[in-house]
Each structure stands twice: as C-alpha cells, then as structure tokens.
Amino acid sequence: MEKKLSEMKYSEEGVVKKIEESLRIKVAGMGIRTGKKIKMITKHPMKGPVVVLVDESRTSLGLGIADKIFVEVES
C-alpha cells in the first residue's frame, strides 16, 4: 500500500517509491532516495517534524517535505 511518508505510523517500514521532483536533490543528501528502505521513528504532534531511519541514520524532516515523499508500506 502506497502512502505519504507523513502518514506512516510509528515503527512502520517501507520502501521509498516516489519523491516530488523539487525535493529529490535536497533529500538525497539525507540518504532518502527511491528504492531505499525507510522506517518511521517518531512523529511530533501539531504539524511537527517526523524522524525516520534510513541506512541506520536518523533524519528529521518537516511535515511539508514528508508530504511529498511516497512510500510503499509493508503490510
């Protein structure tokens, strides 16, 4: 099932399927690229950032950026 990164639940894992064109270079520097496995670590309430795990590294993303990354979630 494909969903936005911002919609993932705690500890949910998946594979990055699509990143909005305008963000690809910016998030590539954080290790987030299509085909990469990603895990949701924390989501802050009230439109705060999300923290994800990519290649054993924790990365924090703003909710606006997380809305533009699509992940195929493992069921």
N, C-alpha and C positions, 0 to 999 in steps of 0.2 A: 504494500500500500504506500503510495507516494503522499508525502505531506511536507509542509514548510518546516524548516528547522525550528522555528519559533513555536510550532505546535507539538513538538515532541514532548513526551512525558519523561520524568526522572528515570535515569538508568536505561532509557530506550536507546537502541542502537540501530544503525542503518548505514547505507552507502549513499554518498552524495551523487545525485543524478543530474542536477542542473543548477547552474549559478547564473543569475542575471548578468548579462554582458558587461554592464558598467562596473560590476564588482569583482570580476574574475581576477584581475591583477592584484587588487588590494588584498583579497582573502587568500590568494595563492601564497603570499608572503607569510601567512599564518599556518600554512600547511593544508589549507582546505581547497581541494581540487576535485573535479568529477572523478568518480571511481574510488575515492578514499573512504575508509570506514570511519564513522563518527559516533560518539556516544554523548548523550545529554548528561551533564553532571549536576548542574543547578540552574534554576530559573528564578530570578528575583521578581517578586510581585510588583504590581503597579508599573508595568512597562519598563522594568529594569533590564539589565543585560542578562544574557544566558552564558553559561560556562560549559564548554564542550571539550571532549578529549579526542585528540587526533594524533596518531603516532606517538602515544604515551606523553603528549604535551597538552596541558590545559590552556585553553584560549577563551578569552571573554569577547563576546560580540554584542553590539547593541541590537535591540529588538528590530529596528528598521532594516538592519543588514540580515538578521536571521530570517526575516520575512521573504527575502529574495534568494534564499538557498533552499533547494528542494531535495528531499532525502527519501530513498526507498527504504521503508522501515521493515525490519524483520518481524514476522508475526510469531 
